[in-house]
Amino acid sequence: MIRKKIFNNTKSAFKLKSNTDLDRAIFLFSMMNRPTLVKAGTALTKLSLKLHLPVETLIKKTIFEQFCGGVTEEDCKPVTREMYNENLHSILDYSVEGKETEEEFDAAMRKKLSLIEYAQGKEEIPFAMFKPTGIGRFEIWEKVSEKINLSEEEKAEWERIKKRVDTLCSKAFELNVRLYADGEETWMQTAADDLMEEMMKKYNTKEKVLIYNTLQCYRWDRLDYLKGLHERAKKDGFKIGAKIVRGAYMEKENARAKKLGYPSPICESKEATDVNFNSTLSFCLNHLDKISVFIGTHNEVSSYLGLQIIEDKGLSIDDERIWFSQLYGMSDHISYNLAKKGYNAVKLVPFGPVRDVVPYLLRRAQENTSVKGQTGRELSLLREEKKRRKGDPSTKHHRE
């Protein structure tokens, strides 16, 4: 039986945090625990950047250092190395969003290719990733998803997008690096799902699964989608890489559904989302012959469920078909304690120029505010560790 205490070990969870790091994290999560403050701070940050006010240093010293590994891959090296010394892996995410031109999309693809090459042969970096709308215009993904006829120009644009995706998947296959496509809004996702299924058919034919697609389980249709995909995989002889997460665009999804008068694609409650996520997780772990699963969750109950199924099925705790993942700067009590026990645990480590990653950082702050209880849990554990250290002044910490 999995002991329900493994995530309470704050000493191993925050081993890499200096006392200064700990104080900064407590300050930030205290702020994020107050939705009105996050709202005001978000608006102020956007305005300051628009007006070119000198706020980058402040951003870098606070929220950036909490949630990002650095400005460049080189900056991230000490972070990824230090984590790997604790058996915790990394995925480097160049978190620059909102690009619009073909030149920018080509540049983004080259950047992602360089990150796949960077991960080659590095045990501490087992995955690379890309965001579909980072390498192609959202409107084209949307039109293809909604089966809207494309003009000749748009057809050519769509072909270029498909070519970029195939270039990335082909490079990942060639260098034996796992690669996943991030999940996005429902109204562009069908095109991404179809294209990633094509990539799985093409590249996931050997024992090791290299190409993964993301399923956002706050969508009530995702378990059925996965079951259908599983049937097709059996029939066509390919394997599935499934990254499962709860989801990141809930408010936007519900607002659009209401405005356009269609049923919301999102589960009706947090509880329903939890049930859907856990059912999807169980389905993946019960079909490991065809599915490799990347479990992206900050939820302790879902993490324990995964551990329990692994134990019940007598699976090796470091089975390469099963990965647990959390975001850098969050849920260290899950990541480090899983890593310490020997499970495959990985942190998504965003990096990039401070100004360019602000949209990503603001989304992180808003997500922390909207997930009920999560920020409170982070805070209580951080405070517990601070108290523990006061009672144990002999404890040495990295970077102190």
Secondary structure, 3 states (H helix, E strand, C coil): CCCCCHHHCHHHHCCCCCHHHHHHHHHHHHHHCCHHHHHHHHHHHHHHHHCCCCCHHHHHHHHHHHHCCECCHHHHHHHHHHHHCCCCEEEEEECCCCCCCHHHHHHHHHHHHHHHHHHCCCCCCCEEEECHHHCCCHHHHHHHHCCCCCCHHHHHHHHHHHHHHHHHHHHHHHHCCEEEECCCCHHHHHHHHHHHHHHHHHHCCCCCCCEEEEEECCECCHHHHHHHHHHHHHHHCCCEEEEEECCCCHHHHHHHHHHHCCCCCECCCHHHHHHHHHHHHHHHHCCCCCEEEEEECCCHHHHHHHHHHHHHCCCCCCCCCEEEEEECCCCHHHHHHHHHHCCCEEEEEEECCHHHHHHHHHHHHHHHHHCCCHHHHHHHHHHHHHHHHHHCCCCCCCCC
